[in-house]
Amino acid sequence: MTRIVVLGDLNLDVYATHPSGLPAGAEARSVVRTVPGGSAGTFARVAAAAGASVTFLGCVGNDLVGDLLVRSLEDRGIVARVARDERPTGTIVSLEHAGERTMLCSRGANDGLTADRVDEATLTRADHLHVSGYAFLSDMQRTAASRAIGLARERGLPVSVDPPPANLIRAFGVRRFLACLDDVTWLFPNASEGRVLSGFEQPAEIADALADAFPIGAVTLGPFGALAWDGARRSLERTPEKPGNPTGAGDAYAAAFVVGFHQGLTLTEVNLRACRTAADWIAQNP
């Protein structure tokens, strides 16, 4: 069984449909759902469901939401090495309107994950380290990510990252963000993130450029599937599009890809499985 350590954000995700003509200072009826989320949290849950042994490193608040999120990991058999912080647990609000999403993020207690929270023994027993790209944007959490990646490098472990949204990479600085990925070996950007990180527009160009620095990875293409690579090998796969909210689909894809690759599947097989996992993830979030 593949042993994966996952480091990063653990949030409560709130999905809401923004009604047209929302009145100021009044109340409107809409559909609102809450689910356990966070980029790293989603990766961990999907990886565990795919058959991996998962240890999660993160931080939540001393509140009811934090309790529920830790339980959401433990109920799936994940070892939750989750610190507690006086800040409230992180929350993401996903507002959907006219087919577009707007994300509101409160990092909260996620920034309580610092380098001293990363236990060397945790990486000693691992086969793979996955780090949420959001971790590099936080001055506090970046120290934890750097320590974990350094320990993984010493042990020869592969390290994967699912980058944060393109606008956040630009605000942080593209060169600065890429410098944080010096010891990362697997990368899973979506098309817009891939364009920012590579400087190219077309998926094939993005994959070729990123493969020079990251030997394994994929560019996820939404309803058009994903273009995956392993060295010089390429695989473009697509599954039938399913309606739903795509929040977290990239993390679900990355988790299925990492587990499948460690299980010995071919690049085509692992890409197809990951695309199907992402499509199923979208369908369960209407």
Buried (B, 14 or more C-beta within 10 A) or exposed (E): EBBBBBBBBBBBBBBBBBEEEEEEEEEEEEEEEBBBBBBBBBBBBBBBBBEBBBBBBBBBBEBEBBBBBBEBBEEBEBBBBBBBBEBBBBBBBBBBEEEEEEEEBBBBBBBBBBBEBBBEEBBEEBBBBBBBBBBBBBEBBBBBBBBBBBBBBEBEBBBBBBBBBBEBBEEBEBEEBBEBBEEBBBBBBBBBBBBBBBEBEBBEBBBBBBBEBBBBBBBBBBEBBBBBBBEEEBBBBBBEEBEBBBBBBBBBBBBBBBBBBBBEBEBBBBBBBBBBBBBBBBBEBE
